[in-house]
Amino acid sequence: MPADPARALQQLRLGYPNLFSDDVELLKIIARHHELRAVPSQWRDRVARFLDGHLVLPYLNGEFWYDVHPIVKADVERD
């Protein structure tokens, strides 16, 4: 049976938690600025949870930066 990429991506998305509106706002900040310095300090615990859950990924290619996982980034940018 041939692989169905759309179905595989949907299955992967199901593994991520549902996002509340304030979660989406936080992820938008990270996606826009690519750093955690722009995130209000009261959301520190939520950022840690996103890093642990791989919703936010650290990157190092010439410099250190962050972004939202590509699987959920389209959902974050759509809202």
N, C-alpha and C positions, 0 to 999 in steps of 0.2 A: 504494500500500500504506500503510495507516495506521501511525503510529508506535506502538511498543510501549514505554512508559516503563519497565516492569520489565526488559525486555531491555537497554534503553539504560543503565540503572543498573548492571546486571550487567556489561556491557562496560566501563563506567567503573571498577568495582571491580577488574576484571582488570588494569587498568593500575597498580594500587598493589602494592607488594611484600608478600610474606607476612610476617606479624608473629610474632615469637617471644614467649614468655610474658613475658619481662622488658620487651620493647617495649610490650606491652599494659599492663603495670603502670605504665610511664612515661606512656603516653597517658592512663591513668586519673587519674593525679596532675594532669596538665595540665587535663583535662576537669573535674575536681572543683574545682580552685583557680583556674582561669583566669589563672594567672600562672606565670612560670618560676622565681620565687623559691622555690617549694615543691619544686623538682626538685633532687635531690642533685647536687653539682658534678661527681662522677665520670661523670655522664651528659651532660655538656655537649656532647660531640661527637655523641652520638646526637640530642640536641635540634636541633643545627645541621643534621643530616641530615634530620630530620623537617621542619624549616622549609624547607630547600632542595627537598624532595620534596613540599611542600604537604600533608603529613599533619597538620601543626599550622599553623594560620593566625592571623596577628595581626589584630586588629580595633581600630578607633578610632571610637567613637561616644559622645562625651562623655568617655570615658577609654580608655586603652590596655589591651587584654586579649588573651588567647590562648584558642583552643579547637581541638579535634580536628576535622578536616574532616568535614562532615556525611555523606559517603559511607561513611566507616569508623567514625564515632562509634557507630552501632548495634552494630557488631561488638565494639567496645571495651567498651561498657556491658553487653553480653550476657555476656561472660566473667567 
